[in-house]
Amino acid sequence: MTAPVRTRRARFHELEVSGIRPLTPESVEVSFAVPDELAGEYDYVPGQHVAMRAHLDGREYRRSYSLCRAPQPGSISVAIKRDLGGRFSTWAHSDLRVGDRIDVMVPQGSFTSALADLDHAHVCAIAAGSGITPVMALAHSVLASSPTSRFTLLYTNRSTTDVMFLEELAELKDRYPARLALHHVLSREQRAAPLLSGRLDAERLGRIFDSLIAPAGVDEWFLCGPFDLVELCRAALADAGVPADRVRFELFTTGEPRSATGDAGRPVVVRAGDEVRRIEITLDGQSSVIESPVTAHESILNAALRVRPDVPFACAGGVCGTCRARVVAGSVQMSQNYALEPDELERGYVLTCQSRPTSDVVTIDYDG
């Protein structure tokens, strides 16, 4: 039986780094000690993520990373891959040390199993690169939950040296030889099976569905990786007749967020005579009002940060869902959404980093 996803206020707590372990030349696993008094704040469902916050060179950086271990008392772990030019990931690789303390948000996210019963269930994941991170926790959970559950992983990388958790995956296969199917696809390294050698494109994926993984026999799909790969897989599964509600996906981003960086929002000046939108927000039971000039085209998150620097956010790119809030009154336009489920949209939830007011007054509830 899968555990329900717990919705809670996205708060940061300072945690101590308890371990740093190399995974590949460009990735590390970072573990944090969770004190007993915060145990309830950091319990999580496999597939969820945490945001991390650090002040570097006088600037605040926030990045989200998936939890890579099955839930265990007193500890959480994430995997961080060094991004080319990525200030936060480079710092985590070169300067972060055991014993350091860093702000870590409580677990968030809905990239979790919706199956009520995993007996005889077949779950399949397709991951690329660091997209394996949440899949590790999911695979452990599914296989340990029932002696009749099955898990299939299609994992694509450039070469063997790029494969994160290579030894852990091999150990998992040894532990569950009959119930875990593990397929490595390498784009720049020749494998014994030609089908698993080369770039994972629509043609290759179609042949994999025909000969290795029959979509009709899978109860739930998890897709995690760059945008192009996730969209390729979603299209292929739709063509294969897989209902959309059986496919769950999560994107990861590289580089710098394009908006809402730092802890104060993009500066916006309200001048006399400007046409403005009135944005009312509720956070932790306290209400605030912001006037946002129509010409500024600012997001609700950006406006909120100008008066409440504790407003929750992480990626600011519509991916992680940390800035999720409910529209109580008025209307907004959301430019993109890769985090909210259809039922959340029906209940009025939006990603405030991607939403701009379209009515004169809009009321947003972060507590709802």
Residue pairs with C-beta under 8 A, 6 or more apart in sequence:
1 116
1 117
1 118
1 145
2 45
2 112
2 113
2 114
2 115
2 116
2 118
2 145
3 45
4 45
5 45
5 48
5 109
5 110
5 112
6 43
6 45
8 41
8 106
9 106
9 284
9 312
9 366
9 367
10 51
10 105
10 106
10 108
10 312
10 322
11 41
11 105
11 106
11 312
12 51
12 53
12 103
12 104
12 105
13 38
13 41
13 103
13 104
13 105
13 106
14 101
14 102
14 103
14 104
15 32
15 33
15 34
15 38
15 76
15 101
15 102
15 103
15 104
16 32
16 33
16 99
16 100
16 101
17 30
17 31
17 32
17 96
17 97
17 98
17 99
17 100
17 101
17 102
18 31
18 32
18 33
18 75
18 98
19 29
19 30
19 31
19 77
19 98
20 28
20 29
20 30
20 31
20 96
20 97
20 98
21 28
21 29
21 31
22 28
23 29
23 79
23 164
23 165
24 81
24 161
24 162
24 163
24 164
25 161
26 81
26 82
26 93
26 162
27 79
27 80
27 81
27 82
27 130
27 164
28 79
28 80
28 92
28 93
29 68
29 77
29 78
29 79
29 80
30 77
30 78
30 79
30 80
30 92
30 96
31 75
31 76
31 77
32 75
32 76
32 77
32 102
32 104
33 74
33 75
34 42
34 73
34 74
34 75
34 76
36 74
39 73
39 74
41 106
42 76
42 106
42 107
43 71
43 107
44 67
44 71
44 76
44 107
45 71
45 107
45 112
46 67
46 70
46 71
46 112
46 113
46 134
46 137
46 138
46 140
46 141
47 66
47 109
47 110
47 111
47 112
47 113
47 134
47 137
47 138
47 222
47 250
48 66
48 67
48 107
48 108
48 109
48 111
48 112
48 134
49 64
49 65
49 66
49 67
49 78
49 107
49 108
49 109
49 111
49 134
49 320
50 64
50 65
50 67
50 76
50 78
50 104
50 105
50 106
50 107
50 108
51 62
51 63
51 64
51 65
51 104
51 105
51 108
51 314
51 320
51 322
52 62
52 63
52 64
52 65
52 78
52 88
52 102
52 103
52 104
52 105
53 60
53 61
53 62
53 102
53 103
53 104
53 105
54 60
54 61
54 88
54 91
54 102
54 103
55 61
56 87
56 88
56 91
57 87
59 261
59 262
60 261
60 262
60 263
61 87
61 88
61 91
61 261
62 257
62 313
62 314
62 315
63 88
63 89
63 314
63 315
64 314
64 315
64 319
64 320
64 322
65 78
65 79
65 80
65 133
66 78
66 79
66 109
66 111
66 133
66 134
66 137
66 224
66 250
67 76
67 77
67 78
67 107
67 133
67 134
67 137
68 77
68 78
68 79
68 133
68 134
68 136
68 137
68 165
69 75
69 76
69 77
69 136
69 137
69 140
70 137
70 140
70 141
70 144
71 137
76 104
76 107
78 133
79 130
79 132
79 133
79 164
79 165
80 89
80 92
80 93
81 89
81 129
81 130
81 164
82 89
82 90
82 92
82 93
83 89
83 90
83 254
83 255
84 254
85 255
86 254
86 255
86 256
87 256
96 102
105 312
105 314
105 322
108 320
108 321
108 322
109 250
109 320
109 321
109 339
110 248
110 321
110 339
110 341
110 344
111 134
111 222
111 224
111 248
111 249
111 250
112 138
112 248
113 123
113 138
113 141
113 142
113 220
114 220
114 245
114 248
115 121
115 123
115 219
115 220
118 142
118 145
118 146
118 149
119 146
119 148
119 149
120 146
120 148
120 149
121 142
121 146
121 149
121 150
121 219
121 220
122 149
122 150
122 151
122 152
122 217
122 218
122 219
123 138
123 142
123 149
123 150
123 151
123 152
123 218
123 219
123 220
123 221
123 222
124 151
124 152
124 153
124 154
124 213
124 218
124 220
124 221
124 222
125 135
125 138
125 139
125 151
125 152
125 153
125 154
125 221
125 222
125 223
125 224
126 153
126 154
126 155
126 156
126 221
126 222
126 223
126 224
126 225
126 229
126 233
127 135
127 153
127 154
127 155
127 156
127 222
127 223
127 224
127 225
128 155
128 156
128 157
128 200
128 224
128 225
128 226
128 229
129 156
129 157
129 162
129 164
129 225
129 226
130 164
130 252
131 224
131 225
131 226
131 229
131 250
131 252
132 155
132 164
132 165
132 224
133 164
133 224
134 222
134 224
134 250
135 153
135 155
135 222
135 224
136 165
136 168
136 169
138 151
138 222
139 151
139 153
139 172
139 180
140 172
142 149
142 151
143 149
143 151
143 172
143 175
143 176
143 179
143 180
149 179
150 179
150 180
150 181
151 176
151 179
151 180
151 181
152 180
152 181
152 182
152 183
152 213
152 218
153 169
153 180
153 181
153 182
153 183
154 183
154 185
154 200
154 208
154 212
154 213
155 163
155 169
155 182
155 183
155 184
155 185
156 184
156 185
156 186
156 187
156 200
156 225
156 229
157 163
157 184
157 185
157 186
157 187
158 186
158 187
158 188
158 189
159 186
159 188
159 189
160 166
160 184
160 186
160 189
163 169
163 184
169 182
172 180
172 182
173 180
173 182
181 212
181 213
183 196
183 208
183 212
183 213
184 191
184 196
185 196
185 197
185 198
185 200
185 204
186 196
186 197
187 198
187 199
187 200
189 197
190 197
191 197
195 204
195 207
195 208
195 211
195 212
198 204
200 229
200 232
201 232
202 232
202 235
202 236
205 232
205 233
205 236
206 236
209 215
209 236
209 240
215 237
215 240
215 241
215 242
216 240
216 241
218 242
218 246
219 246
220 246
220 248
221 233
221 237
221 242
221 246
221 247
221 248
222 248
222 249
222 250
223 229
223 230
223 233
223 234
223 247
223 248
223 249
223 250
224 230
224 249
224 250
224 251
224 252
225 251
225 252
226 251
226 252
227 251
230 249
230 250
230 251
233 249
234 247
234 249
237 247
238 244
245 342
249 338
250 319
250 338
251 319
251 338
252 319
253 315
253 317
253 319
257 315
257 316
257 317
258 316
258 317
259 266
259 299
259 301
259 302
259 316
259 353
260 266
260 299
260 301
260 302
260 305
260 313
260 316
260 353
261 316
263 305
263 309
264 305
264 306
264 309
265 298
265 301
265 302
265 303
265 304
265 305
265 306
266 298
266 302
268 292
268 293
268 296
268 298
268 302
268 303
268 306
269 293
270 276
270 291
270 292
270 293
271 293
274 293
274 294
274 295
275 293
275 294
275 295
276 291
276 292
276 293
276 294
277 291
277 292
277 294
277 357
277 359
277 360
277 361
277 362
278 289
278 290
278 291
278 292
278 360
278 361
278 362
279 289
279 290
279 291
279 292
279 300
279 303
279 304
279 357
279 361
279 362
279 364
280 287
280 288
280 289
280 361
280 362
280 363
280 364
281 287
281 288
281 289
281 290
281 300
281 304
281 308
281 311
281 325
281 363
281 364
281 365
281 366
282 363
282 364
282 365
282 366
282 367
282 368
283 304
283 308
283 310
283 311
283 366
283 367
284 310
284 366
284 367
285 367
288 304
288 307
288 308
290 303
290 304
290 306
290 307
292 298
292 303
292 357
297 356
298 356
299 352
299 353
299 354
299 355
299 356
300 325
300 332
300 350
300 352
300 355
300 356
300 357
300 362
300 364
301 311
301 313
301 316
301 323
301 352
301 353
301 355
304 311
304 352
304 364
305 311
305 313
311 323
311 352
311 366
312 322
312 323
312 366
313 322
313 323
313 352
313 353
314 320
314 322
314 323
315 322
315 353
316 323
316 353
317 353
318 335
318 336
318 337
318 338
318 339
318 351
318 353
318 354
319 338
319 339
320 339
321 339
321 340
321 351
323 351
323 352
323 353
324 339
324 340
324 344
324 349
324 350
324 351
324 352
325 349
325 350
325 352
325 364
325 365
325 366
325 368
326 347
326 348
326 349
326 350
326 364
326 365
326 368
327 348
327 349
327 350
327 362
327 363
327 364
328 348
328 363
328 364
328 365
328 368
329 361
329 362
329 363
330 357
330 358
330 359
330 360
330 361
330 362
330 363
331 357
331 358
331 359
331 362
332 350
332 355
332 356
332 357
332 358
332 359
332 362
333 355
333 356
333 358
334 350
334 351
334 354
334 355
335 354
335 355
335 356
336 354
337 345
337 350
337 351
337 354
339 351
340 349
340 350
340 351
352 364
